[in-house]
Amino acid sequence: MESTLLFKVEENEINNRLDKFIFNKLANNPLAGAISRSFIQKMIKENHVLIDGVAVKSNHKLRFGETIEINIPKPEEVEIIPENIPLDILYEDDDVLIINKPKDMVVHPSAGHVSGTVVNAVMYHCRDSLSGINGEIRPGIVHRIDKDTTGSLIICKNDEAHAAIAEQIKVHSVNRIYRGIVSGHLKQQEGTVEGDIGRHPADRKKMAIVSKNGKPAITHYKVLQQFENAAYMEFSLETGRTHQIRVHMASIGHPLLGDTVYGNSKNPYHLQGQTLHAMTIGFIHPRTGKYMEISAPLPEYFKKLLVRLG
């Protein structure tokens, strides 16, 4: 059912944008769960947010004493067909499911991918036990990895788990370790790449390090094995931006092998997408409160490429 929240604008909140105000207010509210900025703007546009009983725009500047009424709609019932797709399960309990996502598998349905996704598979596996907050076509999904990136992915089986994991992701406390193979010979064995990531100014399908409208992104890297013209790497993320590792490594001249979007379009090793694997994910379990860490083994194609390079 729809949830209603009421807030009064205090003196220190005057002149804040409405959408920003709501995002900050809902960040830790269990009734709201993990609601994104885009979903907040959608709610405002569809008149689910009222100020003193009147609908306004997202950029409305708040005035002292205004009453903000937020009606969080019930998650939409969406037509997603559960599919009996085998899952490589790394861990499962009543709250979370950790899978090892294979290559060439999209996480959630979209215009170009309505079947064969992780969501289709987990809906079959979990039946009615999946989180449904954020009102989007992605039940259970609290984070995602790219179509051609393999490895550890958390699925939330109820809204409480979703809200708890989403909050950890928001404050960057989830431990995410990736493995990848990049081109070239690195001068430093360890390093950090920092650079705000946003939409590429000329190609909206790509991400890039930008000076305006980007989000802070920090990637730590370490060389595990240096080959003649490539390097086996470990990456630790402080943030989780779209295509973060791919953009950051390309920015220092060492794109991931197989990444025809940010690297060499010729793809000499005939790879299917970037050589990137989400190996380890660590987080505080939403029910027990204890830290847990799950690792996904390297995929076969990855191990064969390492042998070939060596």
C-alpha positions as CSV (number, residue, x, y, z in Angstrom):
1,M,0.0,0.0,0.0
2,E,1.0,3.7,-0.4
3,S,3.0,5.2,2.5
4,T,2.6,8.8,3.5
5,L,5.4,10.9,5.1
6,L,5.1,14.5,6.4
7,F,7.9,17.0,7.0
8,K,8.1,20.6,8.1
9,V,10.7,22.9,6.6
10,E,13.1,24.1,9.3
11,E,15.2,27.3,9.2
12,N,18.4,25.5,8.2
13,E,16.5,23.9,5.2
14,I,15.3,27.1,3.6
15,N,16.2,27.5,-0.1
16,N,17.0,23.8,-0.5
17,R,15.8,22.2,-3.7
18,L,12.7,20.0,-3.1
19,D,14.2,16.9,-4.7
20,K,17.5,17.2,-2.8
21,F,15.6,17.7,0.5
22,I,13.5,14.6,-0.1
23,F,16.5,12.5,-1.0
24,N,18.2,13.5,2.3
25,K,15.1,13.0,4.4
26,L,14.5,9.5,2.9
27,A,18.0,8.3,3.0
28,N,17.6,6.4,6.3
29,N,13.8,6.0,6.4
30,P,12.7,2.3,6.4
31,L,9.3,3.3,4.8
32,A,11.2,4.6,1.8
33,G,13.8,1.9,1.5
34,A,16.4,2.6,-1.2
35,I,14.8,5.3,-3.3
36,S,16.9,6.9,-6.0
37,R,17.0,10.5,-7.1
38,S,15.4,9.7,-10.4
39,F,12.5,8.0,-8.6
40,I,12.0,11.0,-6.4
41,Q,11.8,13.3,-9.4
42,K,9.3,10.8,-11.0
43,M,7.2,11.0,-7.8
44,I,7.2,14.8,-7.9
45,K,6.3,14.9,-11.6
46,E,3.4,12.5,-11.0
47,N,2.1,14.7,-8.1
48,H,2.9,12.2,-5.3
49,V,4.6,15.1,-3.5
50,L,2.7,18.1,-2.3
51,I,3.7,21.3,-0.5
52,D,0.9,22.7,1.6
53,G,-1.4,20.6,-0.5
54,V,-0.2,21.9,-3.9
55,A,1.9,20.1,-6.5
56,V,5.2,21.8,-7.4
57,K,8.4,21.1,-9.5
58,S,11.6,19.3,-8.4
59,N,13.6,22.6,-8.4
60,H,11.1,24.3,-6.0
61,K,13.1,26.3,-3.4
62,L,11.8,25.5,0.1
63,R,10.4,28.2,2.4
64,F,10.3,28.1,6.2
65,G,7.3,26.4,7.7
66,E,6.1,24.7,4.5
67,T,4.5,21.2,5.0
68,I,5.8,18.6,2.6
69,E,3.6,15.6,2.0
70,I,5.3,12.6,0.4
71,N,3.1,9.8,-0.8
72,I,5.3,6.8,-1.7
73,P,3.5,4.7,-4.2
74,K,3.1,1.0,-3.9
75,P,5.7,-0.8,-6.1
76,E,4.2,-1.5,-9.5
77,E,3.1,-5.0,-10.3
78,V,5.3,-5.7,-13.3
79,E,5.1,-8.5,-15.9
80,I,8.4,-10.3,-15.5
81,I,8.3,-13.9,-16.5
82,P,10.2,-16.2,-14.0
83,E,12.6,-18.3,-16.0
84,N,14.2,-21.6,-15.0
85,I,17.7,-20.4,-15.6
86,P,20.4,-22.1,-13.6
87,L,22.1,-19.9,-10.9
88,D,25.6,-20.3,-9.6
89,I,24.7,-19.8,-5.9
90,L,27.6,-18.8,-3.6
91,Y,25.5,-18.2,-0.5
92,E,21.8,-18.1,0.4
93,D,19.6,-17.5,3.5
94,D,16.2,-16.0,4.3
95,D,17.5,-12.4,3.6
96,V,20.1,-12.5,0.9
97,L,21.2,-14.5,-2.1
98,I,24.7,-14.1,-3.5
99,I,25.2,-15.4,-7.0
100,N,28.2,-15.7,-9.3
101,K,26.9,-13.9,-12.4
102,P,28.1,-15.3,-15.7
103,K,29.3,-13.3,-18.7
104,D,26.7,-12.1,-21.2
105,M,23.9,-11.9,-18.7
106,V,22.1,-8.6,-18.0
107,V,21.1,-8.0,-14.4
108,H,17.6,-6.6,-14.9
109,P,15.1,-6.3,-17.7
110,S,15.2,-3.3,-20.0
111,A,13.8,-2.4,-23.4
112,G,16.4,-4.6,-25.2
113,H,16.5,-7.4,-22.7
114,V,13.1,-8.6,-21.5
115,S,14.2,-12.2,-20.8
116,G,17.2,-14.2,-19.8
117,T,18.2,-11.6,-17.1
118,V,19.3,-12.2,-13.5
119,V,15.9,-10.9,-12.4
120,N,14.0,-13.5,-14.5
121,A,16.2,-16.2,-13.0
122,V,15.9,-15.1,-9.3
123,M,12.1,-14.7,-9.7
124,Y,11.9,-18.3,-10.6
125,H,14.4,-19.4,-7.8
126,C,13.0,-17.2,-5.0
127,R,9.3,-17.2,-6.0
128,D,7.6,-14.5,-3.8
129,S,10.7,-13.8,-1.6
130,L,12.2,-10.7,-3.2
131,S,12.4,-7.1,-2.3
132,G,10.2,-4.7,-4.2
133,I,11.2,-1.2,-3.2
134,N,12.1,1.7,-5.5
135,G,9.1,1.0,-7.7
136,E,11.2,-0.3,-10.6
137,I,11.4,-3.4,-12.8
138,R,14.2,-4.9,-10.7
139,P,12.9,-6.9,-7.7
140,G,15.6,-7.9,-5.4
141,I,18.3,-5.9,-7.1
142,V,20.3,-3.6,-4.8
143,H,23.3,-3.1,-7.0
144,R,24.5,-4.4,-10.4
145,I,27.4,-5.3,-12.5
146,D,27.8,-4.9,-16.3
147,K,26.5,-7.5,-18.8
148,D,30.0,-8.8,-19.6
149,T,31.4,-8.5,-16.0
150,T,31.3,-11.8,-14.1
151,G,31.2,-12.4,-10.3
152,S,29.5,-11.7,-7.0
153,L,26.1,-10.1,-7.0
154,I,23.8,-9.6,-4.0
155,I,20.1,-10.2,-4.3
156,C,17.8,-9.0,-1.5
157,K,14.9,-11.3,-0.5
158,N,12.9,-8.7,1.5
159,D,12.6,-5.0,1.8
160,E,14.4,-4.8,5.2
161,A,17.5,-6.5,3.7
162,H,17.3,-4.2,0.7
163,A,17.2,-1.1,2.8
164,A,20.1,-2.2,5.0
165,I,22.4,-3.2,2.1
166,A,21.5,-0.1,0.1
167,E,22.5,2.1,3.1
168,Q,25.9,0.3,3.3
169,I,26.4,0.9,-0.4
170,K,25.4,4.5,0.0
171,V,28.1,5.1,2.7
172,H,30.7,3.1,0.8
173,S,31.1,0.5,3.5
174,V,30.6,-2.5,1.3
175,N,33.9,-4.2,0.5
176,R,34.2,-4.8,-3.3
177,I,37.3,-6.5,-4.7
178,Y,37.6,-7.0,-8.5
179,R,40.1,-8.8,-10.7
180,G,40.9,-7.7,-14.2
181,I,43.4,-7.9,-17.0
182,V,44.5,-4.6,-18.5
183,S,46.7,-3.7,-21.5
184,G,50.2,-2.4,-21.3
185,H,53.0,-2.3,-18.8
186,L,52.3,-0.4,-15.5
187,K,55.0,1.8,-14.1
188,Q,53.7,1.6,-10.6
189,Q,52.8,-1.7,-8.8
190,E,50.1,0.0,-6.8
191,G,48.2,3.2,-7.2
192,T,44.9,5.1,-6.9
193,V,42.8,6.7,-9.7
194,E,40.5,9.5,-8.7
195,G,38.1,11.4,-11.1
196,D,34.5,12.3,-11.1
197,I,32.5,10.1,-13.4
198,G,29.4,11.1,-15.4
199,R,27.9,10.8,-18.8
200,H,30.3,11.3,-21.7
201,P,29.6,14.8,-23.1
202,A,29.7,13.6,-26.7
203,D,28.5,10.0,-26.4
204,R,25.6,9.5,-24.0
205,K,26.0,5.7,-24.1
206,K,29.4,6.0,-22.5
207,M,30.7,7.3,-19.1
208,A,33.8,9.5,-18.7
209,I,35.8,11.5,-16.2
210,V,34.1,14.9,-16.3
211,S,34.6,18.3,-14.7
212,K,30.8,19.0,-14.3
213,N,27.9,16.9,-13.1
214,G,30.0,13.9,-12.3
215,K,30.0,11.8,-9.1
216,P,33.2,11.3,-7.1
217,A,34.9,8.0,-7.9
218,I,38.0,6.4,-6.3
219,T,39.6,3.1,-7.6
220,H,42.7,1.5,-5.9
221,Y,44.7,-0.9,-8.0
222,K,47.5,-3.4,-7.5
223,V,49.5,-5.4,-10.1
224,L,49.3,-9.1,-9.3
225,Q,51.3,-10.2,-12.3
226,Q,52.9,-8.2,-15.1
227,F,53.1,-9.8,-18.5
228,E,54.9,-8.5,-21.6
229,N,52.0,-6.4,-22.9
230,A,49.3,-6.9,-20.2
231,A,48.9,-7.0,-16.5
232,Y,46.7,-9.1,-14.1
233,M,45.2,-6.6,-11.6
234,E,43.3,-6.4,-8.4
235,F,40.9,-3.4,-7.9
236,S,39.4,-2.1,-4.7
237,L,36.5,0.3,-5.0
238,E,35.7,3.1,-2.5
239,T,32.8,4.1,-4.7
240,G,30.6,2.2,-7.2
241,R,30.0,4.3,-10.2
242,T,28.8,3.0,-13.6
243,H,31.8,1.5,-15.5
244,Q,34.1,2.9,-12.8
245,I,37.0,0.5,-13.2
246,R,36.7,0.6,-17.0
247,V,36.7,4.4,-17.2
248,H,39.5,4.9,-14.6
249,M,41.9,2.4,-16.1
250,A,41.3,3.7,-19.7
251,S,42.0,7.2,-18.3
252,I,45.6,6.2,-17.3
253,G,46.2,4.4,-20.6
254,H,45.6,0.8,-19.4
255,P,42.1,-0.2,-20.6
256,L,40.8,-3.6,-19.8
257,L,41.4,-6.3,-22.4
258,G,38.3,-7.0,-24.4
259,D,36.8,-3.6,-23.6
260,T,35.9,-2.3,-27.1
261,V,34.0,0.7,-25.6
262,Y,36.8,2.2,-23.7
263,G,39.8,0.4,-25.1
264,N,41.1,-1.2,-28.3
265,S,38.3,-1.7,-30.8
266,K,40.3,-4.4,-32.6
267,N,40.1,-6.8,-29.6
268,P,43.2,-9.0,-30.5
269,Y,42.3,-11.8,-28.1
270,H,38.8,-12.2,-29.5
271,L,37.2,-11.7,-26.1
272,Q,33.5,-11.2,-25.3
273,G,33.6,-7.9,-23.5
274,Q,35.9,-6.6,-20.8
275,T,38.0,-9.0,-18.7
276,L,36.6,-8.0,-15.4
277,H,35.5,-10.2,-12.5
278,A,33.7,-9.1,-9.2
279,M,35.6,-11.5,-7.1
280,T,34.8,-10.6,-3.5
281,I,32.0,-8.7,-1.8
282,G,31.9,-8.1,2.0
283,F,29.0,-6.5,4.0
284,I,27.3,-6.5,7.3
285,H,24.5,-9.0,7.2
286,P,21.1,-7.2,7.6
287,R,19.8,-9.6,10.2
288,T,22.8,-10.9,12.2
289,G,24.7,-7.7,12.2
290,K,27.9,-9.7,11.5
291,Y,30.4,-9.0,8.7
292,M,30.4,-11.6,6.0
293,E,32.5,-11.9,2.9
294,I,31.8,-14.0,-0.2
295,S,34.1,-14.7,-3.1
296,A,33.4,-16.0,-6.6
297,P,36.0,-18.1,-8.4
298,L,37.6,-16.8,-11.6
299,P,35.7,-17.9,-14.7
300,E,37.3,-20.4,-17.1
301,Y,37.9,-17.9,-19.9
302,F,39.8,-15.7,-17.5
303,K,42.1,-18.4,-16.3
304,K,42.8,-19.6,-19.8
305,L,43.7,-16.1,-20.9
306,L,46.1,-15.8,-17.9
307,V,47.8,-19.0,-19.0
308,R,48.0,-17.7,-22.6
309,L,49.5,-14.4,-21.5
310,G,52.0,-16.1,-19.2
